[in-house]
Amino acid sequence: MSGMDKDIYGAGEALDNPKAAGSDALSEIRRQINDIDAQLAPLLARRMDCSARVAKVKSAEGIPVLDASREETVIGLAAERGKPYGPYVSSVYRSLMGVSRELQRDVLHRPSPLARRILEAASGQPTDQAGAAITGTVACYGTDGAFCSRTAKLLFPNAKLLYCDKFSDVFQAVEEGQAVRGVTPVENSTAGSVTEVYDLILQYRHFITAGVSMGIHQNLLACPGTGLSDIRTVYSHPQALAQSDGFLKAHGYEAVSYSSTAAAAKMVAEKRDPHIAAIGSGEAAALYGLQILAPDIQANPNNATRFISISKELRIAPDANKVSLVFSLPHVTGSLHRLLGHFASRGLNLTKLESRAARGDGFQYLFYVDFAGNSGSDDMVHLITALDDETDDLAFLGNYREITVEA
């Protein structure tokens, strides 16, 4: 056992029995840690210098920055040398590998093709930064009086709205040029993500150009003169039914799915049946002549839904504050940890991280990520380049401005 080993293990014994060792045990251990750090920091600096030189060799020979096999070999060797603390040493070295890759990309300053495309879009002149410039047709999920309709009118006050019964119809309208933009819900704070919309974004490879987080107040709507005890069945969109599940169960109402909240309200108004009701907005009640029997029936008082605007073109406003992307990773140890390390090293704040099994690919997973940022920053260029290099498939969904409004 070396002298340093004796110092370390001796300090460990003192820590196990601090009363026997006296009050100076902690100070002595910290002194030893300081001595080790004084030797370790210069060695790490030398190692990083080697990583920087490796980057230049890789660049000259056209070798990718990431060499996963080499990294796993280095990590495994470090874990073996670091016994009995192998797993902890392994964790340190995984972080070290990530930092080394970040350094190499900084040295190379070689944006990936996707990063260059994003930079070009960010330096352009977006035509719909405020939405008022859009005077054509905008496809909108649902019908007039729905929360999505209100969002579309907020984003594009001068546009003509084309209402669609299905999410896929919104995307198809944009794809075929019937609409220049599409508006659809993408996530609710109570009911979760609208996974079909994410699937459609990937299918059509459309881009998000704007976002709205809207406070949602769900109301029980019925024909005038109807009482709570008269109602047997309540119709609404599945998300609205899920948000109001507690209220419905408490009153013993049957819940029936409908295409949208506003469509359900319109149907109730047309049938004039005192035994049915709808869940929807106050705007829908006023539009279709219904009374609000019970306001704010959603379970979560802070219930909110995120809506997005989609486009076939990549448009990035100068004041964009949110980025959305999707990437796939193999089901192997450390792959997600390696990717998330890029966000941490760049100080980027993740606001959403959700995984789903990729369709048709065994043990492949898609990760949906939202985070705060603007594509014009160096940190963003380095991040996109790293993700582009290290993921099997990266889909940049957009860099856009998201606002919060009350219902």
C-alpha positions in Angstrom: 0.0 0.0 0.0 1.5 3.4 -1.0 1.8 6.4 1.3 -1.1 8.1 -0.4 -3.2 5.0 -0.1 -2.4 4.8 3.6 -3.4 8.5 4.0 -6.7 7.9 2.3 -7.7 4.7 4.1 -6.5 6.1 7.4 -8.7 9.1 6.9 -11.6 6.8 6.1 -11.1 5.1 9.5 -11.1 8.4 11.2 -14.3 9.4 9.5 -16.0 6.1 10.6 -15.1 6.9 14.3 -14.8 10.7 14.5 -15.1 10.8 18.3 -12.1 8.5 18.7 -10.1 10.5 16.1 -10.9 13.9 17.7 -12.3 17.1 16.3 -9.6 17.5 13.6 -10.7 14.4 11.6 -12.7 16.4 9.1 -10.0 19.0 8.6 -7.4 16.4 8.0 -9.5 14.6 5.4 -10.2 17.9 3.6 -6.5 18.7 3.6 -5.8 15.4 1.8 -8.6 16.2 -0.7 -7.0 19.6 -1.4 -3.7 17.9 -1.9 -5.2 15.4 -4.4 -7.0 18.2 -6.2 -3.8 20.1 -6.6 -2.4 17.2 -8.5 -5.6 16.3 -10.3 -6.5 19.6 -11.8 -3.2 20.1 -13.8 -3.6 16.5 -15.1 -7.1 17.2 -16.3 -5.9 20.3 -18.0 -3.2 18.2 -19.8 -5.8 15.7 -20.8 -8.1 18.4 -22.2 -5.1 19.7 -24.2 -4.7 16.3 -25.7 -8.4 16.3 -26.6 -8.0 19.6 -28.4 -5.1 18.2 -30.4 -7.2 15.1 -31.2 -9.9 17.3 -32.6 -7.5 18.7 -35.2 -6.4 15.2 -36.2 -10.0 14.1 -36.6 -10.7 17.1 -38.7 -7.8 16.5 -41.0 -8.7 12.9 -41.4 -12.5 13.3 -41.6 -13.2 11.3 -38.4 -16.4 12.0 -36.4 -16.0 13.6 -33.0 -17.9 10.8 -31.3 -16.1 7.5 -31.0 -18.5 5.5 -28.8 -16.4 2.3 -28.8 -13.3 4.2 -27.7 -15.2 6.0 -25.0 -16.6 2.8 -23.5 -13.1 1.3 -23.5 -11.7 4.2 -21.7 -14.5 4.3 -19.2 -14.2 0.6 -18.5 -10.5 0.8 -17.9 -10.9 3.7 -15.6 -13.6 1.8 -13.6 -11.2 -1.1 -13.3 -8.4 1.1 -12.1 -10.6 2.9 -9.7 -11.7 -0.1 -7.6 -13.3 -0.3 -5.1 -15.1 2.8 -6.4 -15.4 1.6 -10.0 -19.0 2.7 -10.6 -18.3 6.2 -9.2 -15.1 6.5 -11.3 -17.1 5.3 -14.3 -19.7 8.1 -13.8 -16.9 10.7 -13.5 -15.3 9.5 -16.7 -18.7 9.6 -18.6 -18.9 13.3 -17.7 -15.2 13.7 -18.7 -15.9 12.1 -22.1 -18.8 14.5 -22.7 -16.7 17.6 -21.8 -13.9 16.4 -24.1 -16.4 16.1 -27.0 -17.7 19.6 -26.2 -14.1 20.9 -26.3 -13.4 19.2 -29.6 -16.4 20.7 -31.2 -15.5 24.2 -29.9 -12.0 23.8 -31.4 -13.4 22.6 -34.7 -16.3 25.1 -34.8 -17.8 23.1 -37.6 -21.6 23.4 -37.6 -23.5 20.4 -38.9 -25.6 20.8 -42.1 -28.8 21.0 -39.9 -27.1 23.7 -37.7 -26.2 25.7 -40.7 -29.8 25.5 -42.1 -31.1 26.7 -38.7 -28.7 29.6 -38.6 -29.8 30.7 -42.1 -33.5 30.6 -41.1 -32.7 32.6 -37.9 -30.9 35.3 -39.9 -33.8 35.7 -42.3 -36.9 38.0 -42.0 -39.8 36.0 -40.7 -43.1 37.1 -42.2 -45.4 36.1 -39.3 -43.5 37.2 -36.2 -46.7 38.9 -34.9 -49.1 36.9 -37.0 -50.8 40.0 -38.4 -49.0 39.6 -41.7 -50.8 36.3 -42.4 -53.8 37.2 -44.5 -54.4 33.8 -46.2 -56.1 30.7 -44.9 -55.1 29.1 -41.6 -56.3 25.5 -40.9 -57.6 25.2 -37.3 -58.6 22.0 -35.4 -62.2 22.0 -34.2 -64.9 24.5 -34.8 -65.7 28.2 -34.0 -66.0 28.7 -30.2 -63.3 26.1 -29.3 -60.1 27.0 -27.5 -58.1 26.2 -30.6 -60.2 28.6 -32.6 -59.5 31.3 -30.0 -55.8 30.6 -30.3 -55.9 30.8 -34.1 -57.7 34.2 -33.9 -55.1 35.4 -31.4 -52.1 34.4 -33.5 -53.6 35.3 -36.9 -56.2 38.0 -36.5 -56.4 38.8 -40.3 -56.5 35.3 -41.6 -59.4 33.2 -42.8 -59.9 30.1 -40.6 -60.5 26.7 -42.2 -61.9 24.4 -39.5 -60.9 20.7 -39.5 -62.5 17.8 -37.7 -59.3 15.8 -37.4 -55.7 16.7 -36.5 -54.5 15.0 -39.7 -56.8 17.3 -41.7 -54.9 20.3 -40.4 -51.6 18.9 -41.5 -53.0 17.8 -44.8 -54.4 21.3 -45.5 -50.9 22.8 -44.9 -49.2 20.1 -46.9 -51.4 20.6 -49.9 -51.2 24.4 -49.8 -54.9 24.9 -48.8 -53.6 26.7 -45.7 -50.4 28.7 -45.1 -50.4 27.8 -41.4 -52.2 25.2 -39.1 -53.2 25.5 -35.5 -53.6 22.5 -33.2 -53.3 21.6 -29.5 -50.2 19.7 -28.5 -50.2 19.3 -24.8 -52.4 19.7 -21.7 -51.2 20.1 -18.1 -53.7 17.6 -16.9 -54.3 15.1 -19.7 -50.7 15.2 -21.1 -49.3 15.3 -24.6 -51.5 14.9 -27.8 -49.2 12.2 -29.1 -51.1 12.0 -32.5 -50.0 15.6 -33.2 -46.3 14.8 -32.5 -46.6 11.8 -34.8 -48.1 14.0 -37.5 -45.3 16.5 -37.2 -42.8 13.8 -37.8 -44.8 12.3 -40.6 -45.1 15.6 -42.5 -41.9 17.1 -41.2 -43.7 20.4 -40.6 -42.2 23.1 -38.4 -43.6 24.9 -35.3 -43.7 28.7 -35.9 -45.5 29.9 -32.7 -46.8 28.6 -29.4 -49.5 29.7 -27.0 -50.0 28.3 -23.5 -53.6 29.1 -22.6 -55.3 28.7 -19.3 -58.3 26.5 -19.8 -61.6 26.8 -17.9 -63.9 24.0 -18.7 -67.7 24.5 -18.2 -70.7 22.3 -18.2 -73.0 23.6 -21.0 -76.7 22.8 -21.5 -79.8 24.2 -23.1 -81.6 27.0 -21.1 -83.9 25.6 -18.4 -81.9 22.4 -17.9 -80.9 21.5 -14.3 -77.9 19.5 -13.1 -80.3 16.6 -12.1 -81.7 16.4 -15.6 -78.5 15.5 -17.2 -77.6 11.9 -18.1 -74.9 12.2 -20.7 -72.0 14.7 -21.3 -70.3 15.1 -24.6 -66.9 16.7 -25.3 -63.4 16.1 -26.7 -61.6 13.3 -24.9 -59.1 15.8 -23.5 -61.8 17.9 -21.9 -63.5 14.8 -20.5 -60.2 13.7 -19.0 -59.7 17.2 -17.5 -63.2 17.1 -15.9 -63.3 13.4 -14.9 -63.7 14.0 -11.2 -66.8 16.3 -11.7 -68.4 13.8 -14.1 -67.9 10.8 -11.8 -69.2 12.8 -8.8 -72.5 13.5 -10.6 -72.8 10.0 -12.2 -72.8 11.4 -15.7 -71.9 9.2 -18.7 -69.0 10.7 -20.7 -69.1 10.4 -24.5 -66.2 11.5 -26.7 -66.9 14.0 -29.5 -64.7 15.6 -32.1 -64.2 18.9 -30.3 -65.6 20.9 -27.4 -67.3 23.4 -29.6 -68.7 20.7 -31.9 -70.2 19.1 -28.8 -71.7 22.4 -27.7 -73.2 22.9 -31.2 -74.8 19.4 -31.2 -76.3 19.9 -27.7 -77.8 23.3 -28.9 -79.3 21.7 -32.0 -80.8 18.7 -30.2 -82.5 20.7 -27.4 -82.4 17.6 -25.2 -82.5 18.4 -21.5 -80.8 15.1 -20.7 -77.5 15.9 -22.5 -74.8 18.5 -21.9 -71.4 19.5 -23.3 -68.1 20.5 -21.8 -66.7 23.6 -23.4 -65.7 27.3 -23.2 -67.8 30.3 -22.2 -67.3 31.5 -25.8 -69.0 28.3 -27.1 -71.9 28.8 -24.7 -72.5 32.3 -25.9 -72.0 31.3 -29.6 -74.6 28.5 -29.5 -77.0 29.9 -27.0 -76.3 27.6 -24.1 -76.2 28.2 -20.4 -73.3 27.5 -18.1 -74.7 25.1 -15.5 -71.3 24.6 -13.7 -68.2 26.7 -14.3 -64.6 25.6 -13.8 -65.3 21.9 -13.6 -61.7 20.9 -14.5 -59.8 19.1 -11.8 -56.7 21.2 -12.0 -57.3 24.9 -11.1 -54.2 25.7 -13.1 -55.3 23.7 -16.1 -53.6 24.9 -19.3 -53.2 23.7 -22.9 -50.4 24.4 -25.3 -51.3 25.2 -28.9 -48.9 25.4 -31.8 -48.8 26.9 -35.2 -47.3 24.8 -38.0 -45.8 25.6 -41.4 -44.1 23.8 -44.2 -41.3 26.5 -44.0 -38.8 26.9 -41.3 -39.4 30.3 -39.8 -37.5 31.7 -36.8 -38.4 35.0 -35.2 -35.6 37.1 -33.7 -37.2 36.9 -30.3 -37.8 33.1 -30.4 -37.6 31.7 -26.9 -38.4 28.0 -27.2 -37.0 25.1 -29.2 -38.7 21.8 -29.9 -37.0 18.7 -31.3 -37.3 15.0 -31.5 -34.4 12.5 -31.6 -34.1 8.7 -31.5 -31.6 6.7 -29.5 -30.7 3.0 -29.3 -31.7 1.2 -26.1 -28.2 1.0 -24.8 -26.6 2.0 -21.5 -25.6 5.6 -21.2 -27.0 6.9 -24.5 -29.5 9.3 -23.0 -27.1 10.4 -20.3 -24.6 11.3 -22.9 -27.1 13.4 -24.9 -28.6 15.2 -21.9 -25.0 16.1 -20.8 -24.9 18.5 -23.8 -27.9 20.5 -22.5 -26.3 20.7 -19.0 -22.9 21.8 -20.3 -24.5 24.6 -22.3 -26.7 25.7 -19.4 -29.9 25.1 -21.4 -33.1 24.6 -19.4 -35.2 21.6 -20.4 -39.0 22.3 -20.1 -40.2 19.0 -21.5 -38.7 15.5 -21.9 -40.9 12.7 -23.0 -40.1 9.3 -24.5 -42.1 6.9 -26.7 -41.3 3.7 -28.4 -40.6 4.3 -32.1 -43.1 2.6 -34.3 -41.8 -0.4 -36.2 -38.3 -0.4 -34.5 -37.7 -2.8 -31.7 -35.9 -1.2 -28.7 -35.7 2.2 -30.4 -37.1 5.2 -28.5 -38.1 8.7 -29.6 -37.4 11.5 -27.2 -39.5 14.7 -27.5 -37.6 17.7 -26.0 -38.6 21.3 -25.4 -36.1 23.8 -24.0 -35.6 27.5 -23.6 -33.3 29.1 -26.2 -32.7 31.0 -29.4 -31.1 29.6 -32.5 -28.8 32.6 -33.0 -26.6 31.8 -30.0 -23.3 29.9 -30.2 -24.5 27.5 -27.5 -27.4 26.5 -29.7 -25.2 25.9 -32.8 -22.9 23.7 -30.8 -25.8 21.8 -29.2 -27.6 21.1 -32.6 -24.2 20.0 -34.1 -23.6 17.6 -31.2 -27.1 16.1 -31.4 -26.9 15.9 -35.1 -23.6 14.0 -34.8 -24.7 11.7 -32.0 -28.3 10.7 -32.7 -29.7 8.2 -35.1 -32.4 10.6 -36.3 -32.8 14.2 -35.3 -35.9 16.3 -36.3 -35.7 20.0 -35.5 -39.4 21.0 -35.0 -38.8 24.7 -34.6 -37.5 27.6 -32.7 -40.4 29.9 -31.9 -41.9 32.4 -29.5 -44.3 31.0 -27.0 -46.6 33.3 -25.0 -48.9 32.6 -22.1 -52.5 33.9 -22.0 -55.5 33.4 -19.7 -58.7 31.8 -20.9 
